[in-house]
Structure formats: C-alpha cells, structure tokens
C-alpha cells in the first residue's frame, strides 16, 4: 500500500491551518458570551458582528457566507434562550420594588432585537491563516450630530488549534475598546442634518441606510446613493484609498473614480479597483451628497 504523498500531506497541513465555517460560527458565539453588558433588569448582547478573516480563509469560505450567517444567528438565538432559562430567580429577590413585589427575572436580549453579521477580508494583513477576529457592536443610537463611528467594541481574536474545531480548541483574547483613536474624519450632511463620522477601523463601507445591508457610515438620503456605495480603507502603511461600488458613481475632488464592480452573468465581480485618497479630499456620492474627508493620524 502506498503512503500519502508529500503534496497530500502539505494539503492536510493547509486544511489544519485554515479557519473552517464551524470555527467562525463558534467564534461569533464566544464573542457574544464574552461581550454581554449587564444593566439593572436586563443584560444586552451586541447586535452587530464584523468577522475578519485571512485572505485565504476569506476566499475559501466566501461562497457560503450566507449559510454561515444563518447558522451563527441560530446559535446566538439558542444561546440567549439558554441564558434566559438559567436566569437566577435570586435576582428578583435582590431587586424588590418599594411595594415589596419581586422584580422580573433578569432578561438577556439582543441590543437591537436582531443579529447582523458581516464578513470581510483582513484589511491590515495582521491575521494568519486560521485566525478569526470578531468586532462586535451594540449599535445603540448616537446623538443626532454624530455618525455611526464611535460605538463600544468588544474584540475577540480566535486562533484555531488542535483538530475538528471543537470549542476546546479555541483560544480567545478579549479586549474592550471604549474610545478607539480615529484614523480619519468625515463631515457630511444628509437628510437628517450635519454629521461627523470618525473612522476607527481599517476599512469601512459607505452607503445608504437599508435594513438588509451592513454599512459603517449609514446615510439617510436619496435612492441615487447605493446601499453599498463605496469602501474606504487605511492600508498597513497608513495611507488611505477608496473604491467605487455604486451605480451612479463616486468622485474624489470632482474626478470620477473607475467603477470597481463588473457585471458577470447574474452576479457582479469586484475588480478591486482601489484609488489613492489624499489627506484631505471631497468625496462625492452620485453627485448629490458630499463627504469632506480628513486624515487624522499623520506621522
């Protein structure tokens, strides 16, 4: 009987290194458990989960992101139901009302009553194959004068170890970031008035407010602005770049950007046409809304 070839052995090694769908789902659940925020009569779980993957893992899993999101949402629902079943009645005895009646048992709830999960390739090149970084947000509303860029984050970086992706093979490093340093600032005015958005992570999605699409900078404006209109990225070298994903175009200082999406049958293919962004720039969306960009982290 012939033994396995060197190539097949190498293939098995690569499979051991990469993140599996199971790893991703378990990492999202672990992030939720470690990010619970207790209040007086209830405990909130983050509603929004941004999953960062090494480029190899991202390419391998990208065709099943829909399935991963569905499975992860089911896991989060199941975990909340389990926590609610185990909620200790002792809480109600400790939280008596003035009239002597017992307060309701502690409830565990999603901060927004739903789960949103988005998958993204690691923009900064800091993850290795098999690493999974989850950034979760409660998504509580901010004052009207600000955009959606300064939420509290719960970050867990999970590396797959061992075999089979069992829970015991996940090592989780947690960090709470109450006020991340801003890389850049974007001032704009949409239908709700003047706002400021501070960019605190390596890549953001800019687009029109829509219930079925995740965007970091959510704009309440005309349908001319696409739900996912553009992406803005900070490179590992600290430079900024932007790509247009819209139907009606994006400009930088009045110059139209090449469209990065190309129709390919029933689906659109992203050509990854990134364009350098100056330290100060005026970004136009569909010719109707403008963002004044300013880099803040200059050396």
CORFENVEN-V890355 format. One record per helix or strand of 3 or more residues. SS is the DSSP state (helix for helix, strand for strand). FROM is the first residue (numbers start at 1). LEN is the number of residues. Records with the same first field share a line. If there is no record, write none. Layout:
BEGIN
SS=FROM-LEN + FROM-LEN
END
This chain:
BEGIN
helix=6-12 + 21-14 + 55-32 + 90-5 + 167-3
strand=42-4 + 48-6 + 107-4 + 116-6 + 131-7 + 153-8 + 170-8 + 184-7 + 193-7 + 203-6 + 217-3 + 230-5 + 240-5 + 250-3 + 261-4 + 267-4 + 275-3 + 280-6 + 289-7
END
